[in-house]
Amino acid sequence: MKAIKYIKHQRNIIVFVFLLINLSFTSSINWELKKSSNGILVFTKQGLKNEIKEVKCVTNFHSSLKNLVCFIKDINAHPQYIYQCKNSFIIKNVNDSELYYYHETSTPWPVANRYGVIYYKITQNSLTKVVTIKSNGVLGLYPNQPNLVEVPALNANWTFTPKSDGTVDGEYYLYLNPGGNIPIWLINMFVVDGPFLTILKMKELLQTEKYNDCKVSFIKN
């Protein structure tokens, strides 16, 4: 009995040490600044499980939290600012803060366009008022599209932090595996420009009056 307890104790120690080593390794992988322009910083880092790079963008918006949330919720407007977005529409509204939508991305010939269903959920911290929008790709929720490739993996997050000067700091994270037989090196060539151009256009459109009178009951400025 004592021998069994000793073995279990030693096993637990080994597992704990392994976790510490793994956490140390993970934290050592730093974001690398790839682009800084127009008040937008774009960082990339190598994913642990995949060679496709992850992307993080940091910027500041001269907008309110409600306007930003209204902007993101306007799914039909995605082709106006999201890089290479060809088509986007709501599939299902779960409630005011959750929905599923279809998204198709144009790609240069001879690569087939990509499509996918994305689920997102909007939450706000009642104390800090920080808004988080988490988006994840959902497979098999929409009929297979002829001549298109369904995106096998997508994870994207927006974090909006209100500032005392009335502006909002925004941080965007993206991991996207477009699937198919596209070389990894070719995918990584576009991981910086796509998010950068999207946010640049987003900042421009937010200056219009379209979202000024927006009402989102579950978001507090």
Summary of the structure (lengths in Angstrom):
residues: 221
radius of gyration: 20.6
end to end distance: 61.4
largest distance: 74.4
contacts: 598
relative contact order: 0.19
helix: 28%
strand: 37%
